């Protein structure tokens, strides 16, 4: 029987989500007959792997260290096959600023913006509102701020949010519907629309993603064929351009107001790729 070690938990701010993902993956793997060991990853990962002695490693870690190429480097040295992307693709996709340059170079529309010192953003607006401020290397919509006016204390919160890092991504706010596309072995599978319940912040934030009954995933999404085809094409193209392997997921915003087949490339924006 094939022995599978599921890596989960870890040390990032997304630890709680990873524990849920890892547990679900371990249950699924056992259901289809694998011998599964669950590993709550620490800095002693090498010793944890030696003790488990798996034939293959399933990476269910979320966030920095688990998704940004560092754990992939450890796994490369360990020498056993592991799921999902390798070092380079993981590091590049996790670096949202640099990944956008790669995506743009292959003809994919991405949000305008760039990297800015976090404390500078907290002091003055980098450009016209509305805009989004988010970490350059995290996921799960943690520490994401949508700045629409000066009536809230969001910029004060940005100044105090050291988990965002020194430099943050500031980009144009993209209105519209939330779409996502899974890619497996280079093939885009389906477009899903995520219809979030109204969260406290009014958008698809961490609580809307992971709270109970917080969102509806409509799969396949109810979209014109030309919109579906473009999302599928771009997701597969992004997977290849970033050097991903196994599975990845591309996230989009789609502004369907006055959208036609002639202007659709300006109505769909790829926000990021998750490896």
Helices and strands as residue ranges (DSSP letters): E 3-8, H 15-31, E 35-40, H 45-52, E 56-59, H 70-78, E 81-82, H 87-94, H 96-105, E 113-117, H 118-123, E 131-135, E 145-147, H 154-160, G 162-164, E 167-172, E 177-184, E 187-196, H 206-210, E 215-219, H 225-241, E 247-254, G 264-266, E 268-274
